[in-house]
Amino acid sequence: MPPFGPIKRQELIYFLRHLGFAGPYAGGKHQFMVQGNLRLRIPNPHHSDISRQLLGAILKQADIDRTEWENL
């Protein structure tokens, strides 16, 4: 069960794959993951965690609500 808070990029990818996303694929300045017609940009690798605000924006773009995320 991932908490809604700072998360490592690899953990984000792991949980998005668990939700049915494929990837990440290379594309332009950012990698992306795909689920059906939805193309979700993910942050580039860096040394710090993905912030709570950025995680919220990513989940909103993916149409994943907070309770669904926390119930994984």
N, C-alpha and C positions, 0 to 999 in steps of 0.2 A: 504494500500500500504506500504509494509515494505521497509524502506530505505536500501541501500547496505552499511551496517556499523555494529557496535557492536549490538548484539541482545541477548536477554535472551534465555536460553535453551528451556523453555516452549513455547516461541513465535516461535522458529525454528520448534519445533515439530508440533505446530498448523499449520503453513504455509506448511510444508511438507505433512501433512495429507490433506490439501486443494488441494495439487497437486497430490493426489492419493496414497500416501505412507501409509502403515499400520504399526502399532507398536507404541511405541518402544518395542522391545522384548529383553529379557536378553540373553546374549551370551558372554562367555569369559570375557575379561576385560572391554569391552565396549558394550553398548546396540546398537541395530541396528533397522533400519526400512526397509521395503520391498516394492518394486513395481515391479511386474512381476518377472523377473529373477535378478533384481538389488537388492543387499543387501548393504545398506548405513549405515556405522558406524556413530554414533553420540557421541559427547563428554559426559563424565560423568558429573553429577550434581556438580556444585561448586558455590561459592558465586559471582564470577564476570561474566560479559557478555562474549559471544563468540566473539572473535576478528574479525575484517574485513578480515584478511588474512585467518583465519580458516573457516569463512563463505564462502569465495571464493573457498577454496579447497573442501569443502563439496558440494557446488553447481556444481563445475566442475566434481566431481565424480558422481553426480546425473544427469549430462548432462542438467543442467538448466542454461540458459544464464542470464546475469544480467538484461536485459530488461524484460524478462519473470518474474523474481523474483520481480522487482519493480512494475510490472503491476498487481500483485495479489490484 
